[in-house]
């Protein structure tokens, strides 16, 4: 008997220690997760990178200026060297060169549209990252609450059996209970203690799972503060009886539609490879040759000047390479359309399944709570009848086990409802 009380003291002590530790609410976990999430930071960085890429593209429409300095020496003689008429025995130049694109075949405009699509898609991906993080943290938090609540129920089960074992032993001393009744009770108590230990391990594992998304240090001494009671009707909570929004407006489908739009622009960009490009070029500075420098100063002409020119580039024949690339882009776009159809089907199915599951879970919860009340009455009645000699000890133990299992089933169902509500909220986020 002393061994059982020592176990209870250890359990009570562990509960007291946990209660003295830090407390984490769901809101606090969500705040920490958003502050520490690598995915959210990565999505922000990706959008910033896309903005810089768009700004870079816009600079290509402005005049491009560069400095050029050239020094070339090409000796020539009757026996050796390049033709002096062509080489002028070398060149010496220092120029400011300016290039201005007059027409790029519409490429810059299409690329600008692509960047706009990318920015819109990255905005959606940022929202998607936040939405998925909220669901992940909520899921881990609910699992931690469930594990903690189940551990409490197993602790209560141990208390009930310790109390009942005391009664059985007292009756056994009076001859109103047999040794087998004591042994059966001790066996069930031992199993209850093992179940409590296993539940305690589950709490630790659940806390580890919660620490990962919130980016906290590995320390499971904290306490999760919350309830698994049905709070669906509070302000701002999800009403799962309402119809889910059109599945074509989910974040995933919006992102897929933007990817398709970008793919279509990529096809159009490939078509513009056959368009002409026009470039205005100009330079100013000095330019002379080594041969000219050998002349007397009085015979030399000015080295300083400028030049202007227009360059037109028109592809004529590439043996059908452009058409082949267009076909490749079109196939890629068609595959994206098919992927969108499949995604829409799966999203619609999942939305309706989640609605049906939560409604059925509520029906189960109502039935379980009715059963829990009956199980409590049965346990109390069986225990009183056993004390009065009107029932077997086995009936009491069966009633106690049924009561514990019903309470555990209630906790699991409440957790399922919370997770389904979180999933519906995830599906409704736009």
N, C-alpha and C positions, 0 to 999 in steps of 0.2 A: 504493500500500500504506500509506503514511503516513496518508492521509486516513481509512482504515478504523480505524487505531489511535487516531486523534484522536477519532473518533466513540465508540469504546469507552471512552476515558478520560472523555469527557463523560458517558456513561451511568453509568459507575462512580462518578463524582463526584456525580451527581444522586442515586444510590442512597445514597451515604454521607451526603449532606446530609439526606435524608429520615429516615435512621435516627437522626439526632441530634435529631429533633423530638419533640414530645409524642406520647404513645401513648394511644389510645382503645380500650377493650374494649367488648363489647356491654353488659355490666352497667353500665359507666360511662355509656354513651350513654343507656341506659334511665333511669338515675337523673337525669341532666341533663334529659332530655325531660320526666319527670314533674314536676320542679321548675319548668320553664319553660313548660309547656304552657298556652296560653291557653284551650283547650277544657276542660281539667280544672278550671281556675280558674273558668271561666264556669259549668260544671256545679255546682261548689260554691256559687257565688253564687246560682244559680237555686234551689238547695235551701234556702239560707238565706232567700231572699225568700219562698218558699212557707211556711216555718215562721212568718215574721212575719205573712204573710197569714192563716194559721190562727189565730194569737194575736189578730189584729185581729178576726176573726169571733167569737171567744169573748167579746170585750168587749161585743158588741152584746146579749148576754143579760143584762148587768148594768144596774142603774138608770142612766139617762142624766140628768145634772144640768147645768143651765146657768143663768146669770144673765141677767135681762132688765130693761132700763131703758127706759121709754117716756115721752116728753114730746111731747104733741100740743096745739096751740092752734087752735081753730076759732071765730073770732069770729062773733057772731050779733046781728042787730038786726031791727027790723020790716021794713026795706027790703032787707036782704041777709043771707045766711048760711044754714048748714044748720039744719034743725029742731033747736032746743035740746033737745027731749025725747030725741032720738036721739043727738046729738053731745055733750050736756052741756058744750058750748063747749070741748071738749078733754079730755085725759086726762093724768094724771101717775101713773107706776107704777114700782115697783122690786121685783122678785120673784125668788125662787129656784124654778125649775121643774124638776120631777122627772117622768120618764117611764119606765115599766117595761112591757116587752112581756110579756103574759101568755100569748099564743098567737100564733105567727107563721105558722100553717098548715103547720108542719113544715119550713119552708124552711131554718132554721138547721141542723137536723140533717142534711139532705141536703147542704148546702154543706160541713158538717164532714166528711161521708163523702167528698166530692169532694176536699177538701184532703188527706185521708189517702191517697187514691189518687194524688194528685199527688206527695206525698212519697215514696211507694213507687216511682212511676215515675221520679222524679228520682234516687233511689238506684240504680235500674237503669241510668239514663243515665250516672251517674258511673262505674259499672263498665264500661259500654260504651265510654266515652271512654278509660278506662285500657287496656282490651283492644285497641281499635283503634290507640292510640298505640304499644303494644308491638309490634303487627304492623308498623306503618309504620316504626318505627325498625329493627326486625329486618330488614325488607325492604331498607331503605337500607344497612344495615350489610353484609348479605350481598352486595349489589351492589358495594359498595366493595371487599370482600374479593375478589370475582370479578374485578373490573377490575384490582386490584393483582396477583393471581395471573397473569392473562393477560399483563400487562405483563412480569412476570418470565419467562414462557415465551417471549415474543417476544425478550427480551434474550438468553435462552439460545440461541434460534435464530440470532441475529446472531453469537454466539460460535462456534457450530458452523460457520457458513458462513465466518467469517473464518479459522478453523482449516483448513477444507477448501480455501479459496482459496489459502492458503499452500502446501498440498500440491500443488494443481493447477499453481501457478506453478513450483514446484520441478521437477515432472515435465515441464512445458513446456520449461524450460531444458535438460532432458536429452533432449528429443525424444520423450518418452513420452506427451505430451498436446498437443493442438493449440490454436491461438489461439481457436477457437470454444468450447472447454471453459472457457477463462479468461473469455471474454465472458459465457457462460451463467451461470457462477458469480457473476460480478460483478453481473449483472442480478438474480439471485435474492437476493443480499446486499442490493442496493439496495432491493428490494421488502420484504425483512425489516426494514430500517431504517425504511422508511415505516410498516410495520405497527407497529413499536415506538413511533414517534412518535404514531400514532393511538391506540394503547393507553394511552400516557401522558396524552393528552387525555381519554380516557374515565375514567381514574383521577381526574383533576381534577374532571370533571363529577359523578362519583359521590360525591366528597367534598363538593361543594357540596350535593348532594341530601341527604346525611346531616346537614349542618350546620343545615338548616332545621328539622327536627322537634326537635332537641336545643337549639335556641335559642342556639347558640354564635356567636361572631364569625366573620366571613368570613375564614378563614385555613386554607388547604388544606395547610399544611406538616405537619399531624399524620399519624400512622401508625395504621392500623386493625390491631389485634392480635387474631388469631383464626385459626381453621382451617376449611376446607371439608371436612375429612375426615368420614366417616360416624361420628357419635357418638350414634346413636339409642339404643344400649343402655346408656348411662350412667344413673346414678340420677337420677330426676326427669324424664328426657326423655320425649318423646311416643312411645308405641308405636302406630304407625299401623295395625298388624295387628288391633288391638282394634276392636270395633264402636263407631261414634260414638253418643253418647247420643241419646235421642229428640229429633228436631228440633223438637218442640213446646216444648222447654224452653230454646231459645236466648234470648239476651238480647233480640234484636229482637222475637221473638214474645211474650216476656213484656211488653215495653213496649207492643206492639200490643194485647195483652189488657187491659192497664190503661187504655189509651186507650178501648177499647170499653166497659169498665166505667164510665169517667167519662161517656161519651156516654149510656149507659143512665140514669145518675143525672141527667144533664141533662134527659132526657125526663121523668123522675119530677118533677124540679123544676118543669118547665113545667106538669104536671098540677096541682101544688099552687097554681098561680096562682088557681084557682077556690075555694080554701079561705078561710074567714074569718080575720081577724086581730083580736086583742083587745089593747087598750093601756090601761093604768092611768095616769092623769095626775094630777098634784097640783102646787100652787104655794103659796108662803107669802111674805108681804111686805106692802107697802103699795100701795093702789090708791085713787085718788080722781079727781075731775073738776075742771076749772077752775071750773065753775059752783058746786060745793060750796065751793071755796076762797074764793069771794066772800062767803060767809055769815059772820056774826060768829063768833068763836071759841067762844062759849058754845053756839051752835046747831049746831056741826059734830059729826058722829059720828066714831067711830074710823076711821082709815085702814088700820090693820093687821089682817091676817086670813089666811085660807087657803081653798083650794078643792080639791075632789076630783072626779074624773070618770072614767068608763070610756068608751072609744071602740071601737066595733065596726065593722069594714069588711068588707062581703061583696059581692063582684062579682056582679052579676045578669045583665047582658047586654053582651057585647062582639062580637056578630055572628059568633061562630065563630072569632075570632082565636086563642084558646087551642088549639082543636082543630087549626087549621092549623099552629101552631107545633109541636104534638106530632107531627104527621105528618112535618114537616121533620126533627125530631130522630130519629124512627124510621128515616127513609131514610138519614140520616147514619150511624146505628149499623149498619144493614144493609151500607152500603158499607165500613165498618171490618171487618165480618165477612168480606166477600169479599176484602178486602185481606189479611187474615190467612191465608185459604186459599191465596192466591197466594204469599204469603211463605213459608208452610210448604212448599209444593211446591218452590219454588226453593231453599230451604235444604236440603231432603232431597236434591235432585238434586246440589247443589254438594258436599254431604258425601260422597256416594258417588263423585262424580267425583274429588274430592281423594284419597280412599283408593286408587282405581284408578290415578290418575296417579303417586302415589308408589311404588306397587308396581312399575309398569312402568318407572319411572325407575331403580329399583334393579336391575332386570333389565338395562336398558341400560348402567348403570354397570359391572356385572360384565362384560358383553361388551366394553365399551370398554377396560377394563383388560387383558383378554386380548389385544385388538388392539394396545394400547400396547406390551405386552411383545414381541409379534411385530414391530411396527414398529421397535422398538429393535434387535432382532436383524437385521432386514432392512437397516437403515441401516448398522449396524456391518459386516455381511457385504459389502454393496455397496461401502463405502468401502475395505475391505481388498482386495476383488477389483479395484477400479479401480487401486489402488496396484500390484497385481501384474499389471496389464494384462489382467485377465479380465472387465472390465465397462466400460461406457461411463459417461462423466461424468453424462450425463442420468439414468441409473439411480440414481446417488447423490443427485442433486438431488431427484428424485422421491421417493426414500425419506426424505430429510430433511424435505421438505414434508409427506409423509404422517405422519411422526412428530409434527411440530409440530401439525398439524390434529387428530390423535388426542388429544394432550395438552390442547389447547384444548377439544375436545369433552368430555373428562373433567371439566375444571373447570366448564364450563357445566352439565353434568348434576349435579355435586355441588351447585352453587348452586341448581339447580332443586329438588333434594331438600330442601335447607334451607328454601327458600321454601314448599314444600308442607307441610313439617312445621310451619312457623310458621302457615300458614293453618289446618291441622287444629287446632293449639293454640288459634287464635282461635275456631274453631267450637265447641270443647269448653268454652270459658270460660263459666261460669254466674254 
